[in-house]
């Protein structure tokens, strides 16, 4: 293993000293700097841009100067045409591409088209954002629902990371964002396999963060709380189909949970979904070697804060003085 620290290479000893003086976990909670970062020259691929964080982020990053590749499945579709119309009106460098995270051939085609657009260079940033939820007790989650949610939320992220990493490594660096959730660290009964997929996302991303240190590719896990996006309405569609398929003998074991399945639409939430793209843009704009492994994003409760810090300290104390130590310290400190 390569015995070096990414921070020592990229940020310098002065920056190391400043970060070492910060209290434990401070990087996660550092407030955003005043003003928006300049993303001019950055190339960014985002999945799941038909709504929510992906749609808002595509426009936000492009308005900050980035070359944005906004992807979504089943194009052409109205949401994609809307993005194109806005991009043309504002003269944004924003491109809409067809990409279903379940389909290897569409991923390969999109990444090839992007790298051709970049004159053969690798991407600067991947934002793995596409995801779904299917609510209900675990016993009701049949294999159709289970495969779909894991294939989208976990395997989809894995497929995209594998697709862009060769280009990033050849380029000598890059950034990968994995949009997780508070429910990637804490659990609410009745949320189906959502937490299971987000726990898996957290582990996948953290392992990648360590392994990619020698390649100067940084990984950040974004942990949003609840926001009023279309994810709730989409979840209700999948959940209603699951209830329709479920047998009475299974539904009878959880009458209160079943009665609530598919009824949450997110309308009671007043938080601003643009919080998530703002946090991602801020981290893109940070100096290499200073970016956090995790960023909790929510103006209210952040129940996973203590868990994140305990896990950070555990990784450092367990592996910090082993041959893996430089990788662990570079990603976690």
N, C-alpha and C positions, 0 to 999 in steps of 0.2 A: 504493500500500500504506500501511496505517496505521502510522506511525512511533511505536510505543509498546511498552513492555515490560509484559507481564502482571504480572511480579513487582513492578515499580515501582508499578503501579496497585493491586495486591491485597495485597502483603505489606509494603510500606513500605521506606524506605531502610535502616532498621536491620536488617531481615531480609536485605536484599540484601548488606549488609556482612558479616553472619555467614556467609551461604552462600559468598560470595566467598573467605572465609578458609579454607574447607574444602578438603582436598586433592582433586585431580581424581578424579572417579568416586565420591566419598565418599557422595553421596546414595543411590546404588544399594545400598550395603552398610550403611547406617545401621541399627543394631539396632532391633527393635520396642520401643516404650516399655512400661513396666510397666503391666499391666492392660489390659483390653479397651476399645476406643473406644465412645463412646455414639453410636449411629446413629439415635437417635430423630428422626423427621421426615424421614428419607431414604427415597425411593422407589427400588427397585432391581429391574431386570429381568435375569434370568439365563437363558441358554439351556443346554440339555443337562443338565437337573436330574434325570434318571432315575437317575443314579449319580455316583460320583466327586466331583470338586470342586464340581460344580453342586448335587448333592443335599446335600452337607455344608454348602456355602456358604449355600444357601437357609435352612436351619435356623439356622446360626450368625448370619447377619445379622439374621434375625427375632428371635432371642434377644437381640440387642444393641439392639432397638427399632425396626428398619427395617420399612417396609411392603414386603414382598417379593412379586414376581411370578415364580414358579418355572415355567418353561416346559419342555415336552418334547413329542415327537411321539407320535402314536398313542394319545392319551388317549381314554377312561379306560384306565388300566393300573395294576398293583399298586403301582408306585413312587409314582405320583401320589396314590393312595389312602392310602398310608403317610404321605406328607407332610401330607395333610389331617387324618388322624387325630392325628398328633403336634401339629399346629398347634391343633386344637380342644382337645386335652387340656392344652396349655400356654398357651392363649389368646394365640397368636401371630398377628400380622397378616400372614399368609402365604396367597397365592392361587395355585392351580395352573391353568395355562392350556395349551391345546393350541397348539403351535407347532413346525412342521417347518421348519428353516432353508432347506430346498430349495424351499419353496412360498411364493411371493409373497403369495398370497391369505391364507394362514394368518398370515403375519407382519403384514400390514395389519390383519387382524381383531384380532389380539392387541394390537397397539399402540393401535388405536382403543379397545378395551375398557379398556385400562390408563389412557389419558388421560381417558376418561369417568369412571373410578373416581377419578381425581385432579382432578375438577371442571374438566377442560379444560386442565390444566397439563401441561407436559412432564415427563418423567422426570428424576430427579436422576442416576441411575447406570445404565449398561448394562454388564453383564458378558458379553462374547462368549466363551462357553466350549465350546459344542457342537463336537465334532470326532471324527474317526475316523482310524485308521491301517490301511494294507494293506502288509505287508512283502514283501520279495523284490527281486531285482535289477531295474534299470530296464527291461531288455529284456523282462522278463515282464509288465510293467504294460501290459495292453491298454487300449483306449480306454474300455471299461466301467469299469475300476478307476480310470483316470486322471480321467475326468469326475466320478466319484462323490467322490473324495477332494478334488479342487479345488473342486467345487461345495459340499461341506460345509465344508471348512476355510478357504477363502478367500472364495468368493462368498457363503457364508452370513453371514460376518462383515460383508461389504460391504452385503448386503441389510439387516441389522439396523441398522447404523450409519446408513444412509440413511433408514430408517424412523423413527428416534428423533430425528434431528438437527433437523428443523424445530421440533419441540416444545421441544427444549433451547435452540435459538437464540432462540425467542420468549420463553422463560423467563429468558434472560440468562446461562445457564451450565449446566454439567453435567460429568459424568465418563464416559469410556468406557474399559473395560478389555478388552484383547485377550489372551486366554490363548494364548501361543505355546509355546515349548519351548527347552531347550538346543539341540535340533536345528534351531532356527531360525537358529543362528549357526555350528554345527559339524555335520559330516556323518559318519554311520556307514554303511559299505557294507552293502547288503542291506535298507535301511529303506524301500525303495520310493520313493514320491513324498512321503513325510511331510516330509522336510527341505525339499523344494521348496515345499510348501504353507506351511510355517512361515516360510521365508525370505520368501515373498510376504506373509505376515501381518505380519512385522516392517516391511517396506517400506511397506505400506498404512497401518499404524498410525502410523509415524513421519511420513509425509506428512500424514496427518490431524492429528497433533499440531501441526505447523507452521501448517496452514491454519485451524485452529480457535482459535488464540491470540486473534484479535480478538473472538471470541464468548465468551471466558472458559470454553471447554469444554476440559478437560484429558484427555489420553490417556496411559495407562500400559500398557506391554507387560509381561506377566507371563511369566517364563521358568522353568517348573518343570524339575527333573530327573526321574528315574524315581521314580514312586510306585506302590504296590500298589492300583490302582483297576481297575474293570471294563474299562477301555480295552483291556487286554491280551486278555481273553477275547473282546471284540467284534472286535478286530483279527484274532484267529485265525479267526473265522467268515468274515470277508471274505477273508482270505488263503487259507483252505481252498478257497473257491469259485474263487479265481483260479488256484490250482494245478490244480484240476479242469478248468478251461477251457484252460489253457496247453498248447501243442503240445510233443511230445517233443523236437523239434529245438531249441526254445528252452530247455527245462529241461535238456537235455544239456550246455549250455554252462556251467552253474553247479551242479554236483551237490551240493557242500557247502552252498551257500546254500539250495538247494531242500529239502534234507533238514532244515534248521532252520526252514523257514517254518511258522508257525502253532504253534510249540511253546512260546513264552514266555508264561507266565501271570502274571508279576509276583509270584509267591508268595515268591520269595527276597528281596524288598525289605522292609526293616523301617521305612522312613521313614513319617512321619505325614501322610496326605493333607490333614489339616486345616491344614497349614502354608500352603497356597495361599489358602484363605479368610481365614486370619488376616492374611496379607500384604495382601490386597485390603482388608480392613476397616481395617487400620492406615492405608493410603493414603487411603481415603475420609475417615478422621478427621483427616488432616493439614490444615493451613491452605492455602487456595487460593494457588497460585503457588509452593508449596514441594514439590509432589509430583513424584516422579521419572518420567522418560520410560520407563525400564526398571527392573524389579526381578527379579533372579535369586532363585529360591526353591529351596533344597536345602541340607540340613545338611552334605553332603559336597562332592564335587568340583563346581566351577563353571567349566568349561573356557572358557566364553564371556566371562569377565570382561575379559580383555585385549582381545578383539575389540570389545566394547562401548565400551571407553575409546578405542581407536584411532578407531573410527567417530565417536564424539562429538567428538573433537579435530579430525578431518578435516572434519566438517560446519561446525564453528565457524571453522576457519581458511579454509575454502573460501568460505563464504557469510556469515560473521559480519559482514563490513564492506560487504555489498551491501544493496540495498533490502530483501532478505529477512531481513537481519540481526536485527531485533527479534524476528521470529517464531522464528528458529533459536535465538537466545540464550535466549528465554523458555522454550522447550521443553527445551533441552539443559543450561542452566546450573544 
